[in-house]
């Protein structure tokens, strides 16, 4: 069976019926078909004799911006299956054609070269070739890592034949891939690089509270809070893998905790991330008595019936 090609487009429609295309591309699958109950806007495909051969209603969503002038605009989401004999497409608003384009030939895209250099700075250079772009042409570059194909967009913009990417804040591993998508204005093509290796970042663990060197009043509970980012681990970091230590003793687990067991003096607070790739962070705090007044823990028990200390 022949694969079905879908055309997907987004844009903005104002109350006067003027449509501005934002992005168009073709794909073999549609993750989320436009949600439409009843619409005055539809996307149509036509053959070489300008006969309508397919029609799909388009989704209109109110456009929310900070400008009062845009209050009557809508965001347009439309999709349609392209038949082999489709020669053009058009948008019809209240039975009036407001936008149309001739369908170009499917584009070509080739990744000619990928080089990794300056591994410490994590640099990647790309050299590509593609068919002639049209006015609304665009290119997107996605960096993928890990066996679960976790990914991050690293470039969206005009098509470029050469590109240098800085991945110094990106996760790494042995199964990294660069995925490139190119649209000539309406139709698109994609290409993937061969897997390559990038030095792993490892987990990033920080203690947010207390601050290193903080001075704490004796008897006041100390809030413990940590942040952990482990994008190279399948499923990410798990809160239960964080364990809190105070002066060499385990006191709690999780992203946050609290302790009121700190005596007067200096203390070491440590959090450890127990995962296949471990991490730890340490801060030191000083607990001090402020003034001569006793703290609540030192108050004598009080008998409310007799109105005197118990």
C-alpha positions in Angstrom: 0.0 0.0 0.0 1.3 3.5 -0.9 2.1 5.8 2.0 -0.3 8.7 2.4 1.4 12.1 2.5 -0.3 14.8 4.6 0.1 18.5 4.3 0.1 20.4 7.6 -0.1 24.2 7.8 -0.4 26.8 10.5 -1.0 30.6 10.2 -3.0 33.6 11.3 -6.4 34.7 10.0 -7.8 38.2 10.7 -11.4 39.3 10.7 -10.9 40.9 7.2 -10.2 37.4 5.8 -6.4 37.9 5.3 -4.4 34.8 5.9 -0.7 34.8 6.8 1.1 31.5 6.5 3.4 30.7 9.4 4.6 27.2 8.5 3.8 24.4 6.2 5.2 20.9 5.9 4.4 17.4 4.7 4.5 14.3 6.8 3.5 10.6 6.6 1.8 10.8 10.0 -0.3 13.4 11.9 0.2 13.4 15.7 -2.9 15.4 16.4 -5.5 16.1 13.7 -7.1 19.6 14.0 -10.0 19.6 16.5 -13.0 20.9 14.6 -16.7 20.8 15.4 -17.9 23.4 12.9 -15.7 25.8 10.9 -16.2 28.5 8.3 -12.7 27.8 7.1 -11.6 24.8 5.0 -8.4 23.6 3.3 -8.9 22.2 -0.2 -6.6 20.5 -2.7 -7.2 20.8 -6.5 -6.1 18.9 -9.5 -4.5 20.4 -12.6 -7.9 21.5 -14.0 -8.6 23.3 -10.7 -11.3 20.8 -9.6 -11.6 20.3 -5.9 -10.5 16.7 -5.1 -10.3 16.9 -1.3 -11.5 19.2 1.5 -10.9 19.4 5.2 -12.2 21.8 7.8 -9.6 23.9 9.5 -9.3 24.6 13.2 -9.6 28.2 14.4 -8.3 29.2 17.8 -8.6 32.8 19.2 -5.2 34.5 19.2 -4.3 36.0 22.5 -1.7 38.7 22.5 -0.9 41.9 24.4 -2.1 44.0 21.5 -5.7 45.1 21.2 -5.3 45.2 17.5 -4.9 41.4 17.4 -7.9 40.6 19.5 -10.0 39.5 16.5 -7.3 37.2 15.0 -7.4 33.5 14.9 -4.6 30.9 14.8 -5.2 28.4 12.0 -4.4 24.7 12.1 -5.2 22.6 9.0 -4.3 19.2 7.6 -5.2 17.4 4.4 -4.2 14.2 2.7 -2.5 14.9 -0.7 -3.5 12.7 -3.6 -1.1 12.0 -6.4 -3.0 14.3 -8.7 -3.1 17.2 -6.3 -1.6 20.3 -8.1 -2.5 23.2 -5.7 -4.2 24.0 -2.4 -6.4 26.8 -1.2 -8.1 28.1 1.9 -11.8 29.0 1.6 -13.3 31.4 4.2 -17.1 31.8 4.1 -17.1 30.4 0.5 -14.4 32.8 -0.6 -10.9 31.8 -1.6 -8.5 33.8 0.6 -5.2 32.0 0.0 -3.8 29.6 -2.6 -0.5 28.0 -3.6 0.7 25.8 -6.3 2.2 22.6 -4.9 5.9 22.4 -5.7 7.8 19.2 -6.4 8.8 17.3 -3.2 12.1 18.8 -2.0 15.4 17.0 -1.7 17.7 17.1 1.3 21.1 15.6 1.8 23.5 15.7 4.7 26.9 15.8 3.1 29.1 16.0 6.1 28.9 16.0 9.9 32.0 16.7 12.0 32.5 16.8 15.7 35.4 18.9 16.9 36.5 20.7 20.1 34.9 17.9 22.1 35.5 19.9 25.3 33.3 22.7 23.9 31.1 20.1 22.2 31.0 21.6 18.7 29.3 20.0 15.7 29.5 21.3 12.1 27.1 20.4 9.3 27.2 20.7 5.5 24.0 20.1 3.6 22.5 20.3 0.2 18.8 20.8 -0.7 16.6 21.7 -3.6 15.6 25.4 -4.3 13.6 27.0 -1.5 10.5 29.2 -2.0 9.4 32.3 0.0 8.2 30.5 3.1 11.0 27.9 3.2 12.4 26.9 6.6 14.7 24.4 8.3 14.8 22.8 11.7 17.6 20.9 13.3 16.9 18.6 16.2 19.6 17.0 18.5 18.7 13.6 19.8 20.5 11.5 22.5 20.0 8.3 24.3 18.3 5.0 23.3 14.9 6.6 24.0 15.6 9.3 21.4 15.2 12.2 23.9 15.6 15.4 21.9 15.9 19.2 21.8 15.4 21.7 19.0 18.7 23.5 18.4 17.8 25.6 15.3 14.7 26.8 13.5 15.0 29.4 10.7 15.9 30.0 7.1 17.6 27.1 5.3 21.4 27.0 5.6 23.8 24.9 3.7 26.5 25.0 6.4 25.9 25.3 10.1 28.0 25.1 13.3 26.2 23.9 16.5 27.4 24.5 20.1 26.1 21.7 22.2 28.0 22.6 25.4 24.8 22.5 27.6 23.3 19.4 25.8 23.3 15.8 27.2 25.6 13.3 25.5 26.3 9.6 25.1 27.2 7.1 22.4 23.9 7.2 20.4 23.6 10.9 19.5 21.9 11.9 16.2 21.3 15.1 14.3 17.9 15.2 12.6 17.3 17.8 9.9 13.9 18.9 8.5 13.7 21.1 5.4 10.5 22.6 3.9 10.7 24.3 0.5 7.6 26.3 1.5 4.9 23.6 1.4 6.5 20.2 1.1 9.3 18.9 3.4 12.0 16.3 3.6 14.0 15.0 6.6 17.4 13.3 7.0 19.1 11.8 10.0 22.9 11.6 10.7 24.7 8.5 11.6 25.0 8.0 15.4 27.9 9.7 16.9 29.3 10.1 20.5 29.3 13.2 22.6 30.9 13.4 26.1 28.1 12.9 28.7 27.2 15.8 31.0 26.2 13.6 33.9 23.6 14.6 36.5 23.5 18.2 37.7 22.8 18.4 41.4 22.5 21.6 43.5 21.5 22.5 47.0 19.1 25.4 46.8 18.5 25.7 50.6 20.3 26.4 52.8 23.0 28.5 51.1 26.6 27.6 51.7 28.0 29.5 54.6 24.5 30.4 56.0 24.3 31.4 59.7 21.2 29.8 61.3 19.6 30.7 64.6 19.7 27.9 67.2 16.4 26.1 67.6 15.0 27.3 64.2 14.2 24.4 61.8 16.4 24.4 58.7 14.7 23.9 55.3 16.5 21.6 52.9 15.9 21.8 49.2 17.8 20.4 46.2 17.4 20.4 42.4 18.5 17.5 40.2 18.6 17.3 36.4 19.6 14.0 34.8 18.6 14.1 31.1 20.8 11.2 30.2 19.0 8.8 32.4 15.9 7.1 30.9 12.9 8.6 32.7 15.0 11.3 34.3 15.8 11.7 38.0 13.7 10.0 40.6 13.0 12.0 43.8 13.6 8.9 46.0 17.2 8.7 44.8 18.1 11.9 46.7 19.3 11.3 50.2 20.1 14.0 52.8 23.0 13.7 55.3 23.8 15.9 58.2 27.2 15.5 59.8 27.5 12.0 58.4 24.0 10.7 59.4 21.1 10.1 57.0 18.1 12.2 58.0 15.7 12.3 55.0 15.2 11.6 51.3 13.5 13.5 48.4 13.8 16.9 46.8 13.0 18.7 50.1 13.1 18.1 53.8 13.5 19.9 57.1 15.6 19.4 60.2 15.6 20.9 63.7 18.4 18.7 65.0 21.3 21.1 64.5 23.1 22.0 67.7 25.2 25.1 68.2 28.3 25.0 66.0 29.3 24.2 62.4 27.5 21.5 60.4 28.0 19.8 57.0 24.8 19.2 55.0 25.2 16.8 52.1 22.7 15.5 49.5 23.6 12.4 47.4 22.0 11.3 44.1 22.1 7.5 44.1 21.7 6.6 40.4 23.8 4.7 37.9 25.8 7.9 37.5 26.1 9.4 41.0 26.4 13.0 42.2 26.6 14.9 45.4 26.5 18.4 46.7 27.7 19.8 50.0 27.1 23.1 52.0 28.2 24.1 55.4 26.2 26.1 57.9 26.8 27.7 61.3 24.2 27.5 64.1 24.3 30.3 66.6 22.4 31.3 69.7 21.0 34.8 69.4 20.6 36.7 72.7 20.1 35.2 76.2 16.4 34.4 76.0 15.7 30.6 76.1 14.3 29.1 72.9 11.0 27.1 72.9 12.7 23.8 73.3 14.2 25.1 76.6 11.0 26.3 78.1 9.7 24.5 81.1 6.5 22.5 80.8 3.4 24.6 81.8 0.3 23.4 83.6 -2.6 25.4 82.2 -5.0 24.2 85.0 -2.8 25.4 87.9 -1.4 28.3 86.0 2.2 27.5 86.9 5.1 25.4 85.7 4.4 21.7 85.8 
